[in-house]
Amino acid sequence: MDWLWLALQESWLGGLVRRSALLYPAANILHVLGVMGFFALVAVMDLALLGALKPVAPRQLVARLRPMALGLFLLVAATGLVLLAPEAAAIAGNPAFLAKGALLLLALANVIANTLALRRSEAAARLTAGLSLLLWLGVAALGRLIAYV
């Protein structure tokens, strides 16, 4: 898989980010803002499913907020790719990056589990909501840790 990271690093994107004085900082700011917005939406949806927002109908709230969360997730993924591209080969070996990738896959699998649970069982939906909060916080924390490991 090292070839993939090296290919990204040596791609037009990696070169563009390395040559630009503004692209990396702009992507970094958008990435952080996107993570904040994404997690805010996830937290509201999960807290509603956990019963912390009593006057709100959780399923309807999730249906309304999930498309916005998806849009922010795509922004975070795109800006994350920009941040990764200039040094992808080195970052790919970072233990925090590897742990973040694993936790991200678990968090995405949990989104699928949550979608299925919402159709079947409130108890299962509550379980996936609690897990969601932990997983996405972990993904964000490990993302920040990449710079320091």
Secondary structure, 3 states (H helix, E strand, C coil): CHHHHHHHHCCHHHHHHHHCCCHHHHHHHHHHHHHHHHHHHHHHHHHHHCCCCCCCCHHHHHHHHHHHHHHHHHHHHHHHHHHHHHHHHHHCCCHHHHHHHHHHHHHHHHHHHHHHHHHHCHHHHHHHHHHHHHHHHHHHHHHHHHHHC
